[in-house]
Amino acid sequence: MRNILRQIAAATVLFALGHTAFAQVPATVELENLTWTELRDQIHAGKTTIIIPIGGTEQSGPFVALGKHNIRVKVLSERIAQGLGNAIVAPVIAYVPEGALVQIGGLYEIVVI
């Protein structure tokens, strides 16, 4: 009985080790959705470029979301990265200098002194 249990345990360990050896490469190009080990593996597999998308948060009237630029730049940068094949997309930077329209609702400003 002990011999059978040892064989089952050994088979389980070998199966688990073999399964991790054939782990799938993540389908995402988004840095924020990768673990650090997946990122490391992506770099070793040939990823050499990082795309840093810059969006923004600003008003465009009552019919469009304030973060529309963030959504568009995220989708477009993912498509570009997939097309390049060697790129990863960093999280969107949603802050841009806007100063001219501060009086309009929906904008925010960061003042650097």
N, C-alpha and C positions, 0 to 999 in steps of 0.2 A: 504494500500500500504506500509506504514512504517513497519507494522508487517511482511510482506512478505520479505522486504529488510533485516530486522533484522534476520529472520530465515535463509535467504541465507548467510548472513555474518557469523552467528554462525555455520552453516554447513561447510562453507569454512574454518573457523578457526579450527574446530574439525577435518576436513579432513587433513589439513596441519599438525596438531599435531600428528594425528594418523599415517600419512605417515612417519614422521621423526622417530617415535618409531620403525618402521619396516625397517629402513634404512639398506642396505646391508653392510656387512663387506667388506672392500676393498679386492680385489683378489690379490693384490701385497704384496710381502714380502720386497720390497725395501723401506727403510726408507725415501729416498729422494722423493718418490712419495706419501707419506702420509702427511696429515695435522696433526697438533699437537693433534687435538681432535681424529683423527683416531688412532694415535699412543697411546694415552692414553687409548682408548677403547681396542686396541690390547693387551696392558699390562694387563688391567683388565680382559681380556678374557683368559689370560694364557701365553702370550709371555714372556719368561724368559731369552732368550739368544739373544745376538747380535753377528753377524758374521762381522768381519772387514776384507774385502778382500784387499790384497796388491798386486798390479800389477807391473807395471814398464813401462818405455819408453826406448827402446833400438833398435839398428839396428840389422837386421838379414839378410841383403842382399837386393837387389833391388826388390824382389818379395813378401815381407811380410811387412805389415804395422808396423810402429814404436810402436803403442799402442796395439799390439796383446795380450800381457799379461793382459792388463786391460779388454779387451773384454772377454777373456777366464775365468778369475777369477770372473768376474761379473756373467756370465752364470752359472758357476759351483757353486758359493756360493748361487745363487737363488735356484738351484736344491737341494742343501744340506738343505737349510732353509725349503723348501717345504717338503722334506723328514722327517725332524725332527718334523715339525709341531708346534714348540714353539719358532721359531727363526725369527729374522728380520735381513736384510742385510744392513749394513752401506754403504755409498758411497765408491767407490774404492779409495784407496790411491795409486796414480800413481807414486810416487817418491820412489826409492829404491837406496841404495848405489851401485854404479857401478864402481867407479874410474878407473878400469883397462883398459877400452876401450875408454877413453875420446878423443883420437886422431881420432876416426872414426866419420864421419858425422852422424847426427841424434841423438846424445846423448847430454845431458846437465848435468851439475854438479852444485850442491849447496855446496859451501865451507863454513864450519863453523869455525870461528876463535875464 
